C-alpha cells in the first residue's frame, strides 16, 4: 500500500484530480487530503502534474484501486468519489 498526501498552503482553493478514475477533490486553504493505493508489482509508479497554481493531476500507473483517507480511515474511491 502506497500513500500520498496533498496539503494546500495557498490562499485560494486547489483541485487534485486522481487519474485514470478522474475523481476530483477540492482543498481550501489549510486543508489536506491523503490517498492510499493498491498497485501491481513491487514498485508503484505515479506522476503529479501541476497545470497552474490551482490544478494538480495525480496519475496512478498499474494501480488496482485507491482509497481516500478520512480521519485515519480508508474509504474506497467509489464511496468517496469527490468532495465537491
C-alpha positions in Angstrom: 0.0 0.0 0.0 1.3 3.4 -1.0 0.1 6.7 0.5 0.3 10.2 -1.0 -0.8 13.3 0.8 -1.5 16.8 -0.6 -1.8 20.0 1.5 -2.9 23.4 0.4 -1.0 26.4 2.0 -2.0 28.9 -0.7 -4.8 31.5 -0.2 -7.0 30.0 -2.9 -8.5 26.6 -3.4 -6.5 23.8 -5.1 -8.0 21.0 -7.1 -6.5 17.5 -7.1 -7.7 15.0 -9.8 -6.8 11.3 -9.5 -6.5 9.6 -12.8 -7.3 7.3 -14.5 -10.5 7.5 -12.5 -10.9 11.3 -12.9 -12.0 11.8 -9.3 -11.8 15.4 -8.3 -11.1 16.8 -4.8 -11.0 20.4 -3.7 -8.7 21.7 -1.0 -9.3 25.0 0.7 -6.5 26.9 2.4 -5.1 24.8 5.2 -6.9 21.6 4.1 -5.1 18.4 3.2 -6.1 15.0 1.7 -4.4 11.7 1.6 -4.8 8.8 -0.8 -3.8 5.2 -0.3 -3.3 2.9 -3.4 -3.0 -0.8 -4.0 -0.7 -1.3 -7.0 0.5 -4.1 -9.1 4.2 -5.0 -8.9 6.7 -4.3 -6.2 7.4 -0.7 -7.1 4.4 1.6 -7.6 4.6 4.4 -10.1 2.7 7.7 -10.3 3.1 11.2 -11.7 2.0 14.5 -10.3 1.4 17.2 -12.9 0.9 20.8 -11.9 -1.1 22.7 -14.6 -1.3 26.0 -12.9 -1.4 27.2 -9.3 -4.8 25.7 -8.7 -4.8 22.3 -10.5 -2.9 19.1 -9.8 -3.3 15.7 -11.5 -2.1 12.6 -9.8 -1.8 9.8 -12.3 -1.5 6.3 -10.9 0.2 3.7 -13.0 -0.6 0.0 -12.6 -2.8 0.5 -9.6 -5.8 -1.6 -8.9 -7.7 0.9 -6.8 -7.3 3.8 -4.4 -8.8 5.0 -1.2 -9.3 8.4 0.3 -8.1 8.5 3.9 -10.5 10.4 6.1 -9.8 10.7 9.8 -7.3 7.8 9.5 -9.9 5.6 7.9 -9.6 4.4 4.3 -12.7 4.9 2.2 -12.9 3.3 -1.3 -13.0 5.9 -4.0 -16.4 4.6 -5.2 -17.8 5.5 -1.8 -16.0 8.9 -1.7 -15.7 9.9 -5.4 -15.4 13.6 -4.8 -15.8 16.3 -2.1 -17.1 18.9 -4.5 
